[in-house]
């Protein structure tokens, strides 16, 4: 499954929408995604499972680059 992760790079700052970044990760569960990212010290706002037409839409983006958990 592919997950889209919304995050802030600095855990100590208050989340601001303009500073929110995203990445895509292939994993079996949301828990696996969070575990894989724990060493990066990100402030994770949301982990969203992508499927169907939403996944197709994201794959059309030039920024679509999938990491493996």
URWOHU-V423636 format. One record per backbone hydrogen bond with DSSP energy under -1.0 kcal/mol. NH is the residue of the N-H (numbers start at 0). CO is the residue of the C=O. If there is no record, write none. Layout:
nh=NH co=CO
nh=NH co=CO
//
This chain:
nh=2 co=24
nh=3 co=47
nh=4 co=22
nh=5 co=45
nh=6 co=20
nh=7 co=42
nh=18 co=15
nh=19 co=16
nh=20 co=6
nh=22 co=4
nh=24 co=2
nh=25 co=66
nh=26 co=0
nh=32 co=28
nh=33 co=29
nh=34 co=30
nh=35 co=31
nh=36 co=32
nh=39 co=36
nh=42 co=7
nh=43 co=41
nh=44 co=5
nh=45 co=5
nh=47 co=3
nh=49 co=1
nh=53 co=50
nh=55 co=51
nh=56 co=52
nh=57 co=53
nh=58 co=54
nh=59 co=55
nh=60 co=57
nh=63 co=60
nh=66 co=23
nh=68 co=25
//
